[in-house]
Amino acid sequence: MVEQPSRYCTNCGHGLSLNDQFCANCGRPVQEVAQVPTPDANVPVPPVSESGGTIPPTGTTTQGQRRSGWRSCLIGCLGLVGIVVVLGIIGAIIEGSGSGGGGNVADTPKQDNRKEAQQKTPLQGGEKPEPEPEPEPEPEFGDGTFQVGTDVQPGTYRTRVDSPMCYYERLKGFTGEMNDILANNNTDSPAVVTIKPTDAGFSSQGCGTWTKNLSAITDDKSSFDEGTYIVGTDMLPGTYRSSGGNTCYYERLRNFAGDMSSIIANGNTSAPTVVTIKPNDAGFQSQGCGTWTRLE
């Protein structure tokens, strides 16, 4: 078996033995030869170039070539990843455009149509929409004698039409004596009365229906006939003139309790008269005065 040289001449690359002091080929001293890092390797060591580096044998790869190969592989991989990302973005844009947008896919929020679907759920076959709940009717009662809090509730009530020979009373008891009457009135025209929580009862005859519907009963708020009217609802504040009557009586009212303390001012006349109704008046009542017409 031929012994492989363990080192080489740095000048000509000629193989040297361990005992050679000079290169047998070019005569260079052995101190300048290159040491083999792995003496047991069965691979010849390349000769050293004139610049001091070793010349790699044919078919071998240097460290720089290996680094260049890794760099090329890395760049290629990154380029492939970039292409995949770009293709994904393009696909998302195309999908967003096809779904009816044309805007930026990343900035377009997804709409939650569940609530809208619930609101627009079609009715099933034969199913009818639920009717709107009807408003509760205003409390009302007719003629008779009633206990307050049991039969009728406290509050302000009115009759909305003429009622000839109407008579009503607010009561503090049911003995039938005069002392039980808190307030009373006779009228042939629409009336308004406030039943207080402290009243024991209320009685009426010939008055028809009492209701808590206090909406206007007049068509023109600048003209009205006899009866009891709510200021601001049935008629406007201002100065009014009556058409006249032989037994005209009128009252400006601060409330509708029907007692003497409810009267702000009153008057009797048998000829046309003029009265100013103020904005803070609660109501106005008249009998036998004809038609009242607003002057201003």
C-alpha positions in Angstrom: 0.0 0.0 0.0 1.4 3.3 -1.0 1.6 5.8 1.9 -0.2 9.0 1.2 1.7 12.2 1.8 0.8 13.9 5.1 1.7 17.4 3.8 2.4 19.4 0.7 4.8 22.0 -0.5 3.4 25.5 -0.2 5.2 26.5 -3.4 4.5 23.7 -5.9 2.1 21.4 -4.0 4.4 18.4 -4.2 3.7 15.7 -1.6 6.1 15.6 1.3 6.9 13.0 3.9 7.3 13.7 7.6 11.1 13.5 7.4 11.5 15.8 4.4 13.3 19.1 5.2 13.1 20.4 1.7 10.7 19.9 -1.2 12.2 17.3 -3.5 10.5 19.0 -6.5 11.3 22.8 -6.0 13.7 22.8 -3.0 11.6 25.0 -0.8 12.2 24.5 3.0 9.6 22.4 4.8 8.9 25.2 7.4 6.6 26.9 4.8 4.5 23.9 4.0 0.9 23.7 5.0 -0.1 21.4 7.9 -3.0 19.0 7.2 -5.7 19.5 9.8 -6.9 15.9 9.5 -3.9 13.5 9.0 -6.2 10.5 8.9 -8.4 11.8 6.1 -8.0 9.9 2.9 -8.5 13.1 0.9 -5.5 15.0 -0.6 -5.0 18.5 0.6 -5.1 21.1 -2.2 -1.9 23.1 -2.9 -1.6 26.6 -1.6 -1.9 29.4 -4.2 0.6 32.2 -4.7 -1.6 34.5 -2.7 -1.3 32.3 0.3 -4.7 30.5 0.1 -5.3 26.9 -0.8 -6.6 25.9 -4.2 -9.6 23.7 -3.8 -9.6 20.5 -5.7 -11.9 20.0 -8.7 -15.4 19.0 -7.6 -15.2 20.5 -4.1 -17.2 23.5 -2.7 -15.6 26.3 -0.8 -17.1 28.0 2.3 -17.8 31.1 0.3 -19.6 29.0 -2.3 -21.6 27.3 0.4 -22.6 30.7 1.8 -23.5 31.9 -1.7 -25.7 28.8 -2.1 -27.6 29.3 1.2 -28.1 33.0 0.3 -29.5 32.0 -3.1 -31.8 29.5 -1.5 -33.0 32.0 1.1 -33.7 34.6 -1.5 -35.5 32.1 -3.6 -37.7 31.0 -0.6 -38.5 34.6 0.4 -39.5 35.3 -3.2 -41.8 32.3 -3.3 -43.4 33.4 0.0 -43.9 36.9 -1.4 -45.6 35.5 -4.5 -48.0 33.5 -2.4 -48.9 36.5 -0.2 -49.5 38.7 -3.3 -51.7 36.0 -4.9 -53.7 35.8 -1.6 -54.3 39.6 -1.5 -55.3 39.6 -5.2 -57.8 36.8 -4.5 -59.3 38.6 -1.5 -59.7 41.8 -3.6 -61.4 39.9 -6.4 -63.7 38.1 -3.9 -64.6 41.5 -2.2 -65.4 43.0 -5.6 -67.5 40.1 -6.7 -69.6 40.4 -3.5 -70.8 43.9 -4.4 -68.2 46.2 -3.0 -65.2 47.4 -5.0 -63.8 48.9 -1.8 -60.8 48.0 0.3 -61.3 44.4 1.6 -59.3 45.0 4.7 -61.3 48.2 5.6 -64.8 46.8 4.7 -66.5 45.6 7.9 -68.7 42.5 7.7 -72.3 43.4 8.2 -74.4 41.5 10.7 -77.7 40.9 8.9 -79.2 38.8 11.7 -81.1 41.7 13.2 -82.4 42.9 9.9 -83.4 39.3 9.0 -85.4 39.1 12.3 -87.1 42.4 11.5 -88.0 41.3 7.9 -89.1 37.8 8.7 -92.0 37.1 6.3 -95.3 36.0 7.7 -96.0 32.3 7.4 -98.8 31.0 5.2 -102.2 32.1 6.6 -100.6 34.1 9.4 -101.9 37.6 10.0 -100.0 40.5 11.5 -100.8 41.3 15.1 -103.1 44.3 15.4 -101.9 47.5 17.1 -103.1 47.5 20.8 -106.0 49.9 21.1 -105.6 52.7 23.7 -107.5 52.2 26.9 -110.7 54.2 27.0 -110.9 57.2 29.4 -112.7 56.4 32.7 -116.3 57.4 32.6 -119.6 56.9 34.4 -123.3 58.0 34.2 -125.9 59.4 36.5 -126.3 58.1 40.0 -124.6 58.3 43.4 -121.1 56.8 43.7 -118.5 56.3 46.4 -115.2 58.1 45.6 -112.3 55.6 45.4 -114.6 52.6 45.1 -117.1 53.4 42.3 -115.3 56.4 40.8 -111.8 57.7 41.0 -110.8 61.2 42.0 -110.0 63.6 39.1 -111.4 66.1 36.7 -114.4 65.0 34.6 -116.6 66.7 32.0 -119.8 66.2 30.1 -119.2 66.8 26.4 -122.7 67.6 25.2 -125.7 69.7 26.3 -127.7 68.0 29.1 -130.9 69.8 30.0 -131.8 69.8 33.7 -128.4 68.5 34.8 -127.8 68.6 38.5 -124.6 67.3 40.3 -123.2 67.3 43.9 -119.8 66.6 45.5 -120.6 64.9 48.8 -118.8 64.5 52.2 -121.4 62.0 53.4 -124.5 60.1 52.4 -127.1 61.3 55.0 -128.9 63.3 52.3 -128.7 66.4 54.5 -127.6 69.8 53.2 -124.5 69.6 55.4 -123.2 66.7 53.3 -123.0 68.8 50.1 -119.6 70.2 49.4 -120.5 71.8 46.1 -123.3 71.6 43.6 -124.6 73.1 40.3 -127.5 73.2 37.8 -126.8 73.5 34.1 -128.3 72.7 30.7 -124.9 72.9 29.0 -121.6 71.0 29.1 -120.1 70.9 32.6 -116.7 70.4 34.2 -116.1 69.2 37.8 -113.1 68.1 39.9 -113.8 65.3 42.4 -111.2 65.4 45.2 -109.7 62.4 46.9 -111.2 63.6 50.2 -114.7 63.5 48.8 -116.9 60.7 50.1 -119.2 60.6 47.1 -120.5 62.2 43.9 -124.1 62.3 42.7 -125.6 63.5 39.4 -129.0 63.5 37.7 -129.8 64.3 34.1 -126.2 65.0 33.2 -125.5 62.0 31.0 -121.9 60.7 30.8 -119.0 62.0 32.8 -115.6 61.3 31.3 -111.9 62.1 31.9 -111.6 63.0 28.2 -110.8 66.7 28.6 -110.1 67.4 24.9 -111.7 70.4 23.3 -115.5 70.5 22.6 -115.4 73.7 20.6 -114.5 74.1 16.9 -113.4 77.7 17.2 -111.4 78.8 20.2 -112.4 82.4 19.7 -116.2 81.8 20.1 -118.3 79.7 22.4 -121.8 79.5 23.9 -123.0 78.9 27.5 -121.6 76.2 29.6 -118.2 75.5 31.4 -115.1 75.6 29.3 -111.4 75.0 29.9 -109.1 78.0 29.1 -106.4 77.1 26.5 -108.3 74.0 25.5 -111.8 75.1 24.5 -111.1 78.8 24.2 -108.2 81.3 24.1 -107.5 83.8 26.8 -108.5 87.4 25.9 -111.3 89.9 26.0 -114.8 88.6 25.0 -118.2 90.2 24.3 -121.5 88.4 24.9 -124.4 88.7 22.6 -126.7 89.4 25.6 -129.5 87.8 27.6 -132.1 88.6 30.2 -130.6 86.4 32.9 -126.9 86.3 32.1 -124.5 85.0 34.8 -120.8 84.3 34.3 -117.7 83.2 36.4 -114.0 83.3 35.9 -112.7 80.1 37.6 -109.4 79.2 39.3 -110.4 75.5 39.4 -113.4 73.2 38.8 -114.2 72.2 42.4 -117.5 74.1 42.1 -117.4 75.8 45.5 -117.2 79.5 46.3 -113.4 79.4 46.6 -113.2 78.4 42.9 -114.6 81.8 41.7 -112.1 84.5 40.7 -114.8 87.0 39.6 -118.4 86.8 38.5 -121.2 89.0 37.3 -125.0 89.2 36.5 -126.4 91.2 33.6 -129.4 91.5 31.3 -127.5 93.1 28.4 -124.4 92.4 26.3 -121.3 92.6 28.4 -117.5 92.4 28.1 -115.1 90.3 30.2 -111.4 89.6 30.1 -110.3 86.0 30.6 -106.7 85.8 31.7 -104.1 83.1 30.7 -103.8 81.8 34.2 -107.6 81.2 34.6 -108.5 77.6 34.7 -111.9 78.0 33.2 -114.9 80.2 32.3 -118.6 79.4 33.0 -121.8 81.3 31.9 -125.5 80.8 31.7 -128.1 82.8 29.8 -125.4 85.1 28.2 -125.7 84.0 24.6 -122.6 83.6 22.5 -119.2 85.0 23.6 -116.9 86.3 20.8 -113.2 87.2 21.2 -112.3 90.9 20.6 -108.5 90.6 20.7 
